[in-house]
Amino acid sequence: MSVAGLCLALGLPTYQMAALANLAGGLVCEHLGVVSIDRGRLFQEAIANKLFV
């Protein structure tokens, strides 16, 4: 939700907001408990998944 809120505040398109929030959620689910995600890892994954063209 925090990634979606940040994307909304930045004025990103809805499809990009949903894609980044989904990607962040997937990264969080790789760990047990409540964790924060590393922005570098999120950026690398977004580039690898071609979310930024």
C-alpha distance matrix in Angstrom:
0.0 3.8 5.4 5.1 6.1 8.6 9.8 10.4 12.2 14.2 15.3 14.6 15.7 13.5 14.7 13.8 10.2 10.0 12.0 10.3 6.9 9.4 11.4 9.1 8.5 12.3 13.1 11.5 13.6 16.6 17.0 17.9 16.2 13.3 13.2 11.8 12.3 15.2 14.7 18.1 17.3 14.3 16.8 19.5 17.7 16.7 20.4 21.7 19.8 21.1 17.9 19.7 23.2
3.8 0.0 3.8 5.4 5.0 6.1 8.6 9.7 10.5 12.3 14.2 13.9 15.9 14.6 15.9 14.2 10.7 11.7 13.2 10.6 8.0 11.2 12.3 9.4 10.0 13.6 13.4 12.0 14.8 17.3 17.3 18.5 16.6 13.3 12.5 10.2 10.7 13.1 12.3 15.9 15.9 13.0 15.2 18.3 17.2 16.2 19.6 21.4 20.1 21.1 17.8 19.1 22.6
5.4 3.8 0.0 3.8 5.4 5.1 6.1 8.5 9.8 10.5 12.3 11.2 13.2 12.2 13.1 10.9 7.8 9.1 10.0 7.0 5.3 9.0 9.5 7.2 8.9 12.1 11.9 11.6 14.5 16.6 17.4 19.2 18.1 15.0 13.5 10.9 10.0 11.8 10.3 13.6 13.5 10.2 12.0 15.2 14.0 12.6 16.0 17.9 16.5 17.3 14.1 15.3 18.9
5.1 5.4 3.8 0.0 3.8 5.5 5.1 6.1 8.6 9.8 10.5 9.5 10.8 9.2 10.7 9.4 5.6 6.9 9.1 7.4 5.3 8.8 10.6 9.3 10.3 13.5 14.3 14.0 16.3 18.9 19.9 21.5 20.3 17.4 16.5 14.3 13.6 15.5 13.8 16.9 16.6 13.1 14.5 17.6 16.1 14.1 17.5 19.4 17.4 17.8 14.3 15.7 18.9
6.1 5.0 5.4 3.8 0.0 3.8 5.4 5.0 6.2 8.6 9.9 10.3 12.2 11.2 13.5 12.2 8.5 10.4 12.8 10.8 9.0 12.5 14.1 12.3 13.2 16.7 17.0 16.3 18.9 21.5 21.9 23.2 21.5 18.2 17.4 15.0 15.0 16.7 15.0 18.4 18.7 15.4 16.6 20.0 19.0 17.0 20.2 22.4 20.7 20.9 17.2 18.0 21.2
8.6 6.1 5.1 5.5 3.8 0.0 3.8 5.4 5.0 6.2 8.7 9.0 11.9 11.9 13.9 11.6 8.6 11.4 12.9 10.2 9.5 13.3 13.9 12.0 14.0 17.1 16.7 16.5 19.5 21.6 22.1 23.8 22.3 19.0 17.5 14.4 13.8 14.8 12.4 15.7 16.6 13.5 14.1 17.7 17.3 15.2 18.0 20.6 19.4 19.3 15.8 15.9 19.2
9.8 8.6 6.1 5.1 5.4 3.8 0.0 3.8 5.4 5.0 6.2 5.5 8.2 8.5 10.4 8.1 5.4 8.9 10.3 8.2 8.5 12.0 12.8 11.9 14.0 16.7 16.9 17.4 20.1 22.1 23.2 25.3 24.2 21.1 19.5 16.6 15.3 16.1 13.4 16.1 16.7 13.2 13.3 16.8 16.1 13.4 16.0 18.7 17.1 16.6 12.9 13.0 16.1
10.4 9.7 8.5 6.1 5.0 5.4 3.8 0.0 3.8 5.4 5.1 6.0 8.0 7.9 11.0 9.8 7.0 9.9 12.4 11.1 10.7 14.1 15.6 14.8 16.2 19.2 19.8 19.9 22.3 24.7 25.7 27.4 26.0 22.9 21.8 19.1 18.3 19.5 16.9 19.8 20.4 16.9 17.1 20.6 19.7 16.8 19.5 22.1 20.2 19.5 15.7 15.9 18.6
12.2 10.5 9.8 8.6 6.2 5.0 5.4 3.8 0.0 3.8 5.4 7.8 10.8 11.5 14.4 12.8 10.2 13.4 15.5 13.6 13.3 17.0 18.0 16.6 18.5 21.5 21.5 21.4 24.3 26.4 27.1 28.7 27.1 23.6 22.4 19.4 18.9 19.6 16.9 19.8 21.1 17.8 17.8 21.5 21.2 18.5 20.9 23.9 22.4 21.6 17.9 17.5 20.1
14.2 12.3 10.5 9.8 8.6 6.2 5.0 5.4 3.8 0.0 3.8 5.6 9.2 11.1 13.5 11.2 9.6 13.3 14.6 12.7 13.5 17.0 17.4 16.5 18.9 21.5 21.3 21.8 24.8 26.5 27.5 29.6 28.3 25.0 23.3 20.0 18.8 18.9 15.7 18.2 19.7 16.5 15.7 19.3 19.4 16.4 18.3 21.5 20.4 19.0 15.5 14.5 16.9
15.3 14.2 12.3 10.5 9.9 8.7 6.2 5.1 5.4 3.8 0.0 3.8 6.5 8.7 11.5 10.1 9.0 12.5 14.2 13.2 14.1 17.2 18.2 17.9 20.0 22.5 22.9 23.6 26.1 28.1 29.4 31.5 30.4 27.2 25.7 22.7 21.4 21.7 18.6 20.8 21.9 18.5 17.7 21.1 20.7 17.4 19.2 22.3 20.6 19.0 15.4 14.5 16.5
14.6 13.9 11.2 9.5 10.3 9.0 5.5 6.0 7.8 5.6 3.8 0.0 3.8 6.4 8.3 6.5 6.2 9.8 10.9 10.3 11.8 14.5 15.2 15.6 17.8 19.9 20.5 21.6 24.0 25.8 27.4 29.8 29.1 26.2 24.5 21.6 19.8 20.1 17.0 18.9 19.6 16.0 15.1 18.3 17.6 14.1 15.9 18.8 17.0 15.3 11.7 11.1 13.2
15.7 15.9 13.2 10.8 12.2 11.9 8.2 8.0 10.8 9.2 6.5 3.8 0.0 3.8 5.6 5.4 6.2 8.7 10.1 10.8 12.3 14.3 15.5 16.6 18.3 20.1 21.3 22.6 24.5 26.5 28.5 30.8 30.3 27.7 26.3 23.7 21.8 22.4 19.5 21.3 21.4 17.8 17.0 19.7 18.5 14.9 16.7 19.2 16.7 14.9 11.4 11.5 13.0
13.5 14.6 12.2 9.2 11.2 11.9 8.5 7.9 11.5 11.1 8.7 6.4 3.8 0.0 3.8 5.4 5.0 6.1 8.5 10.0 10.5 12.1 14.1 15.3 16.3 18.3 20.0 21.0 22.4 24.8 26.8 28.9 28.3 25.9 24.9 22.7 21.1 22.4 19.9 22.0 21.6 17.8 17.9 20.4 18.6 15.3 17.8 19.7 16.8 15.8 12.3 13.4 15.2
14.7 15.9 13.1 10.7 13.5 13.9 10.4 11.0 14.4 13.5 11.5 8.3 5.6 3.8 0.0 3.8 5.5 5.2 6.2 8.7 10.0 10.6 12.2 14.3 15.3 16.6 18.5 20.1 21.2 23.2 25.7 28.0 28.0 25.9 24.8 22.7 20.7 21.8 19.5 21.0 20.2 16.5 16.5 18.5 16.3 13.2 15.4 16.9 13.7 12.8 9.6 11.4 13.0
13.8 14.2 10.9 9.4 12.2 11.6 8.1 9.8 12.8 11.2 10.1 6.5 5.4 5.4 3.8 0.0 3.8 5.4 5.0 6.1 8.4 9.8 10.4 12.1 14.0 15.3 16.5 18.3 20.0 21.6 24.0 26.6 26.5 24.3 22.7 20.3 18.0 18.6 16.1 17.5 17.0 13.3 13.0 15.2 13.4 10.0 12.3 14.3 11.6 10.6 6.9 8.4 10.7
10.2 10.7 7.8 5.6 8.5 8.6 5.4 7.0 10.2 9.6 9.0 6.2 6.2 5.0 5.5 3.8 0.0 3.8 5.5 5.3 6.1 8.5 9.9 10.6 12.1 14.2 15.4 16.5 18.4 20.5 22.4 24.6 24.1 21.6 20.3 17.9 16.2 17.4 15.1 17.2 16.8 13.0 13.4 16.2 14.4 11.4 14.4 16.4 13.9 13.6 9.8 11.3 14.1
10.0 11.7 9.1 6.9 10.4 11.4 8.9 9.9 13.4 13.3 12.5 9.8 8.7 6.1 5.2 5.4 3.8 0.0 3.8 5.6 5.2 6.0 8.5 9.9 10.4 12.2 14.3 15.3 16.4 18.8 21.0 23.1 22.9 20.8 19.9 18.2 16.5 18.2 16.5 18.6 17.4 13.7 14.8 16.9 14.4 12.0 15.2 16.4 13.4 13.8 10.5 13.0 15.6
12.0 13.2 10.0 9.1 12.8 12.9 10.3 12.4 15.5 14.6 14.2 10.9 10.1 8.5 6.2 5.0 5.5 3.8 0.0 3.8 5.5 5.2 6.1 8.6 9.9 10.6 12.5 14.4 15.5 17.2 19.8 22.4 22.7 20.9 19.6 17.7 15.4 16.7 15.0 16.4 14.9 11.3 12.2 13.8 11.0 8.7 11.8 12.7 9.6 10.3 7.3 10.4 13.1
10.3 10.6 7.0 7.4 10.8 10.2 8.2 11.1 13.6 12.7 13.2 10.3 10.8 10.0 8.7 6.1 5.3 5.6 3.8 0.0 3.8 5.4 5.0 6.1 8.5 9.8 10.6 12.3 14.3 15.8 18.0 20.7 20.8 18.6 16.8 14.6 12.1 13.2 11.3 13.1 11.9 8.2 9.3 11.5 9.3 7.1 10.7 12.1 10.0 10.8 7.6 10.0 13.4
6.9 8.0 5.3 5.3 9.0 9.5 8.5 10.7 13.3 13.5 14.1 11.8 12.3 10.5 10.0 8.4 6.1 5.2 5.5 3.8 0.0 3.8 5.4 5.1 6.1 8.6 9.9 10.5 12.4 14.7 16.4 18.6 18.2 16.0 14.8 13.0 11.4 13.4 12.3 14.8 13.4 9.9 12.0 14.2 11.9 10.4 14.2 15.3 13.1 14.4 11.3 13.7 17.1
9.4 11.2 9.0 8.8 12.5 13.3 12.0 14.1 17.0 17.0 17.2 14.5 14.3 12.1 10.6 9.8 8.5 6.0 5.2 5.4 3.8 0.0 3.8 5.4 5.0 6.3 8.8 9.9 10.6 12.9 15.3 17.6 17.8 16.4 15.4 14.3 12.5 14.7 14.2 16.1 13.9 10.7 13.1 14.5 11.4 10.6 14.2 14.4 11.8 13.8 11.4 14.6 17.6
11.4 12.3 9.5 10.6 14.1 13.9 12.8 15.6 18.0 17.4 18.2 15.2 15.5 14.1 12.2 10.4 9.9 8.5 6.1 5.0 5.4 3.8 0.0 3.8 5.4 5.1 6.4 8.8 10.0 11.3 13.9 16.8 17.6 16.2 14.5 13.1 10.5 12.1 11.6 12.9 10.4 7.5 10.0 10.9 7.7 7.5 11.2 11.1 9.2 11.7 9.8 12.9 16.1
9.1 9.4 7.2 9.3 12.3 12.0 11.9 14.8 16.6 16.5 17.9 15.6 16.6 15.3 14.3 12.1 10.6 9.9 8.6 6.1 5.1 5.4 3.8 0.0 3.8 5.4 5.1 6.3 8.7 10.2 12.0 14.7 14.8 13.0 11.1 9.4 7.2 9.4 9.3 11.5 9.4 6.5 9.8 11.4 9.1 9.3 13.0 13.5 12.3 14.5 12.4 14.7 18.3
8.5 10.0 8.9 10.3 13.2 14.0 14.0 16.2 18.5 18.9 20.0 17.8 18.3 16.3 15.3 14.0 12.1 10.4 9.9 8.5 6.1 5.0 5.4 3.8 0.0 3.8 5.4 5.1 6.3 9.0 10.7 12.7 12.9 11.4 10.6 10.2 9.0 12.0 12.7 14.9 12.5 10.1 13.5 14.8 12.0 12.5 16.2 16.1 14.5 17.1 15.0 17.8 21.2
12.3 13.6 12.1 13.5 16.7 17.1 16.7 19.2 21.5 21.5 22.5 19.9 20.1 18.3 16.6 15.3 14.2 12.2 10.6 9.8 8.6 6.3 5.1 5.4 3.8 0.0 3.8 5.4 5.1 6.8 9.6 12.3 13.5 13.0 11.9 11.8 10.0 12.5 13.5 14.8 11.7 10.0 13.4 13.6 10.5 11.8 15.2 14.2 12.8 15.9 14.7 17.8 20.9
13.1 13.4 11.9 14.3 17.0 16.7 16.9 19.8 21.5 21.3 22.9 20.5 21.3 20.0 18.5 16.5 15.4 14.3 12.5 10.6 9.9 8.8 6.4 5.1 5.4 3.8 0.0 3.8 5.4 5.5 7.8 11.1 12.4 11.6 9.6 9.2 6.9 9.0 10.7 11.8 8.6 7.8 11.4 11.6 9.2 11.2 14.3 13.6 13.2 16.3 15.2 17.8 21.1
11.5 12.0 11.6 14.0 16.3 16.5 17.4 19.9 21.4 21.8 23.6 21.6 22.6 21.0 20.1 18.3 16.5 15.3 14.4 12.3 10.5 9.9 8.8 6.3 5.1 5.4 3.8 0.0 3.8 5.4 5.9 8.4 8.9 7.9 6.5 7.0 6.4 9.7 11.8 13.7 11.1 10.3 14.1 14.8 12.7 14.4 17.7 17.3 16.7 19.6 18.2 20.6 24.1
13.6 14.8 14.5 16.3 18.9 19.5 20.1 22.3 24.3 24.8 26.1 24.0 24.5 22.4 21.2 20.0 18.4 16.4 15.5 14.3 12.4 10.6 10.0 8.7 6.3 5.1 5.4 3.8 0.0 3.8 5.3 7.3 8.8 9.2 9.0 10.5 10.1 13.1 15.3 16.9 13.8 13.1 16.8 17.0 14.4 16.3 19.5 18.5 17.6 20.9 19.7 22.6 25.8
16.6 17.3 16.6 18.9 21.5 21.6 22.1 24.7 26.4 26.5 28.1 25.8 26.5 24.8 23.2 21.6 20.5 18.8 17.2 15.8 14.7 12.9 11.3 10.2 9.0 6.8 5.5 5.4 3.8 0.0 3.8 7.1 9.7 10.7 9.7 11.2 10.1 12.4 15.0 15.8 12.5 12.8 16.3 15.8 13.5 16.2 18.9 17.5 17.3 20.7 20.2 22.9 26.0
17.0 17.3 17.4 19.9 21.9 22.1 23.2 25.7 27.1 27.5 29.4 27.4 28.5 26.8 25.7 24.0 22.4 21.0 19.8 18.0 16.4 15.3 13.9 12.0 10.7 9.6 7.8 5.9 5.3 3.8 0.0 3.8 6.5 8.0 7.2 9.7 9.8 12.3 15.5 16.7 13.8 14.4 18.1 17.9 16.2 18.8 21.5 20.5 20.5 23.8 23.0 25.4 28.8
17.9 18.5 19.2 21.5 23.2 23.8 25.3 27.4 28.7 29.6 31.5 29.8 30.8 28.9 28.0 26.6 24.6 23.1 22.4 20.7 18.6 17.6 16.8 14.7 12.7 12.3 11.1 8.4 7.3 7.1 3.8 0.0 3.8 6.8 7.7 11.2 12.4 15.2 18.4 19.9 17.3 17.8 21.5 21.6 19.8 22.2 25.1 24.2 24.0 27.3 26.2 28.7 32.1
16.2 16.6 18.1 20.3 21.5 22.3 24.2 26.0 27.1 28.3 30.4 29.1 30.3 28.3 28.0 26.5 24.1 22.9 22.7 20.8 18.2 17.8 17.6 14.8 12.9 13.5 12.4 8.9 8.8 9.7 6.5 3.8 0.0 3.8 6.3 9.9 12.2 15.3 18.4 20.5 18.4 18.5 22.2 22.8 21.3 23.2 26.4 25.9 25.5 28.5 27.0 29.4 32.9
13.3 13.3 15.0 17.4 18.2 19.0 21.1 22.9 23.6 25.0 27.2 26.2 27.7 25.9 25.9 24.3 21.6 20.8 20.9 18.6 16.0 16.4 16.2 13.0 11.4 13.0 11.6 7.9 9.2 10.7 8.0 6.8 3.8 0.0 3.8 7.0 9.9 13.2 16.0 18.5 17.0 16.6 20.2 21.4 20.1 21.6 24.9 24.9 24.5 27.2 25.3 27.3 31.0
13.2 12.5 13.5 16.5 17.4 17.5 19.5 21.8 22.4 23.3 25.7 24.5 26.3 24.9 24.8 22.7 20.3 19.9 19.6 16.8 14.8 15.4 14.5 11.1 10.6 11.9 9.6 6.5 9.0 9.7 7.2 7.7 6.3 3.8 0.0 3.8 6.5 9.6 12.5 14.9 13.5 13.5 17.0 18.2 17.3 18.9 21.9 22.2 22.2 24.7 23.0 24.8 28.5
11.8 10.2 10.9 14.3 15.0 14.4 16.6 19.1 19.4 20.0 22.7 21.6 23.7 22.7 22.7 20.3 17.9 18.2 17.7 14.6 13.0 14.3 13.1 9.4 10.2 11.8 9.2 7.0 10.5 11.2 9.7 11.2 9.9 7.0 3.8 0.0 3.8 6.7 9.1 12.0 11.2 10.9 14.1 15.8 15.3 16.5 19.5 20.2 20.4 22.5 20.6 22.0 25.7
12.3 10.7 10.0 13.6 15.0 13.8 15.3 18.3 18.9 18.8 21.4 19.8 21.8 21.1 20.7 18.0 16.2 16.5 15.4 12.1 11.4 12.5 10.5 7.2 9.0 10.0 6.9 6.4 10.1 10.1 9.8 12.4 12.2 9.9 6.5 3.8 0.0 3.8 6.2 8.7 7.5 7.2 10.5 12.0 11.6 13.0 15.8 16.5 16.9 19.0 17.4 18.7 22.4
15.2 13.1 11.8 15.5 16.7 14.8 16.1 19.5 19.6 18.9 21.7 20.1 22.4 22.4 21.8 18.6 17.4 18.2 16.7 13.2 13.4 14.7 12.1 9.4 12.0 12.5 9.0 9.7 13.1 12.4 12.3 15.2 15.3 13.2 9.6 6.7 3.8 0.0 3.8 5.4 5.3 6.3 8.7 10.0 10.7 12.3 14.4 15.4 16.5 18.3 17.1 17.8 21.3
14.7 12.3 10.3 13.8 15.0 12.4 13.4 16.9 16.9 15.7 18.6 17.0 19.5 19.9 19.5 16.1 15.1 16.5 15.0 11.3 12.3 14.2 11.6 9.3 12.7 13.5 10.7 11.8 15.3 15.0 15.5 18.4 18.4 16.0 12.5 9.1 6.2 3.8 0.0 3.8 5.4 5.0 6.0 8.5 9.8 10.3 12.2 14.0 15.1 16.2 14.6 14.8 18.3
18.1 15.9 13.6 16.9 18.4 15.7 16.1 19.8 19.8 18.2 20.8 18.9 21.3 22.0 21.0 17.5 17.2 18.6 16.4 13.1 14.8 16.1 12.9 11.5 14.9 14.8 11.8 13.7 16.9 15.8 16.7 19.9 20.5 18.5 14.9 12.0 8.7 5.4 3.8 0.0 3.8 5.4 5.0 6.1 8.6 9.8 10.6 12.2 14.1 15.2 14.5 14.3 17.5
17.3 15.9 13.5 16.6 18.7 16.6 16.7 20.4 21.1 19.7 21.9 19.6 21.4 21.6 20.2 17.0 16.8 17.4 14.9 11.9 13.4 13.9 10.4 9.4 12.5 11.7 8.6 11.1 13.8 12.5 13.8 17.3 18.4 17.0 13.5 11.2 7.5 5.3 5.4 3.8 0.0 3.8 5.4 5.0 6.1 8.5 9.9 10.4 12.1 14.0 13.6 14.4 17.6
14.3 13.0 10.2 13.1 15.4 13.5 13.2 16.9 17.8 16.5 18.5 16.0 17.8 17.8 16.5 13.3 13.0 13.7 11.3 8.2 9.9 10.7 7.5 6.5 10.1 10.0 7.8 10.3 13.1 12.8 14.4 17.8 18.5 16.6 13.5 10.9 7.2 6.3 5.0 5.4 3.8 0.0 3.8 5.5 5.2 6.0 8.6 9.8 10.4 12.1 10.8 12.0 15.5
16.8 15.2 12.0 14.5 16.6 14.1 13.3 17.1 17.8 15.7 17.7 15.1 17.0 17.9 16.5 13.0 13.4 14.8 12.2 9.3 12.0 13.1 10.0 9.8 13.5 13.4 11.4 14.1 16.8 16.3 18.1 21.5 22.2 20.2 17.0 14.1 10.5 8.7 6.0 5.0 5.4 3.8 0.0 3.8 5.5 5.0 6.2 8.6 9.8 10.4 9.5 9.5 12.8
19.5 18.3 15.2 17.6 20.0 17.7 16.8 20.6 21.5 19.3 21.1 18.3 19.7 20.4 18.5 15.2 16.2 16.9 13.8 11.5 14.2 14.5 10.9 11.4 14.8 13.6 11.6 14.8 17.0 15.8 17.9 21.6 22.8 21.4 18.2 15.8 12.0 10.0 8.5 6.1 5.0 5.5 3.8 0.0 3.8 5.5 5.2 6.1 8.6 9.8 10.2 10.6 13.3
17.7 17.2 14.0 16.1 19.0 17.3 16.1 19.7 21.2 19.4 20.7 17.6 18.5 18.6 16.3 13.4 14.4 14.4 11.0 9.3 11.9 11.4 7.7 9.1 12.0 10.5 9.2 12.7 14.4 13.5 16.2 19.8 21.3 20.1 17.3 15.3 11.6 10.7 9.8 8.6 6.1 5.2 5.5 3.8 0.0 3.8 5.4 4.9 6.0 8.4 8.7 10.4 13.3
16.7 16.2 12.6 14.1 17.0 15.2 13.4 16.8 18.5 16.4 17.4 14.1 14.9 15.3 13.2 10.0 11.4 12.0 8.7 7.1 10.4 10.6 7.5 9.3 12.5 11.8 11.2 14.4 16.3 16.2 18.8 22.2 23.2 21.6 18.9 16.5 13.0 12.3 10.3 9.8 8.5 6.0 5.0 5.5 3.8 0.0 3.8 5.5 5.1 6.1 5.2 6.9 10.0
20.4 19.6 16.0 17.5 20.2 18.0 16.0 19.5 20.9 18.3 19.2 15.9 16.7 17.8 15.4 12.3 14.4 15.2 11.8 10.7 14.2 14.2 11.2 13.0 16.2 15.2 14.3 17.7 19.5 18.9 21.5 25.1 26.4 24.9 21.9 19.5 15.8 14.4 12.2 10.6 9.9 8.6 6.2 5.2 5.4 3.8 0.0 3.8 5.4 4.9 6.1 6.2 8.4
21.7 21.4 17.9 19.4 22.4 20.6 18.7 22.1 23.9 21.5 22.3 18.8 19.2 19.7 16.9 14.3 16.4 16.4 12.7 12.1 15.3 14.4 11.1 13.5 16.1 14.2 13.6 17.3 18.5 17.5 20.5 24.2 25.9 24.9 22.2 20.2 16.5 15.4 14.0 12.2 10.4 9.8 8.6 6.1 4.9 5.5 3.8 0.0 3.8 5.5 7.9 9.2 10.8
19.8 20.1 16.5 17.4 20.7 19.4 17.1 20.2 22.4 20.4 20.6 17.0 16.7 16.8 13.7 11.6 13.9 13.4 9.6 10.0 13.1 11.8 9.2 12.3 14.5 12.8 13.2 16.7 17.6 17.3 20.5 24.0 25.5 24.5 22.2 20.4 16.9 16.5 15.1 14.1 12.1 10.4 9.8 8.6 6.0 5.1 5.4 3.8 0.0 3.8 5.6 8.3 10.0
21.1 21.1 17.3 17.8 20.9 19.3 16.6 19.5 21.6 19.0 19.0 15.3 14.9 15.8 12.8 10.6 13.6 13.8 10.3 10.8 14.4 13.8 11.7 14.5 17.1 15.9 16.3 19.6 20.9 20.7 23.8 27.3 28.5 27.2 24.7 22.5 19.0 18.3 16.2 15.2 14.0 12.1 10.4 9.8 8.4 6.1 4.9 5.5 3.8 0.0 3.8 5.4 6.3
17.9 17.8 14.1 14.3 17.2 15.8 12.9 15.7 17.9 15.5 15.4 11.7 11.4 12.3 9.6 6.9 9.8 10.5 7.3 7.6 11.3 11.4 9.8 12.4 15.0 14.7 15.2 18.2 19.7 20.2 23.0 26.2 27.0 25.3 23.0 20.6 17.4 17.1 14.6 14.5 13.6 10.8 9.5 10.2 8.7 5.2 6.1 7.9 5.6 3.8 0.0 3.8 6.3
19.7 19.1 15.3 15.7 18.0 15.9 13.0 15.9 17.5 14.5 14.5 11.1 11.5 13.4 11.4 8.4 11.3 13.0 10.4 10.0 13.7 14.6 12.9 14.7 17.8 17.8 17.8 20.6 22.6 22.9 25.4 28.7 29.4 27.3 24.8 22.0 18.7 17.8 14.8 14.3 14.4 12.0 9.5 10.6 10.4 6.9 6.2 9.2 8.3 5.4 3.8 0.0 3.8
23.2 22.6 18.9 18.9 21.2 19.2 16.1 18.6 20.1 16.9 16.5 13.2 13.0 15.2 13.0 10.7 14.1 15.6 13.1 13.4 17.1 17.6 16.1 18.3 21.2 20.9 21.1 24.1 25.8 26.0 28.8 32.1 32.9 31.0 28.5 25.7 22.4 21.3 18.3 17.5 17.6 15.5 12.8 13.3 13.3 10.0 8.4 10.8 10.0 6.3 6.3 3.8 0.0
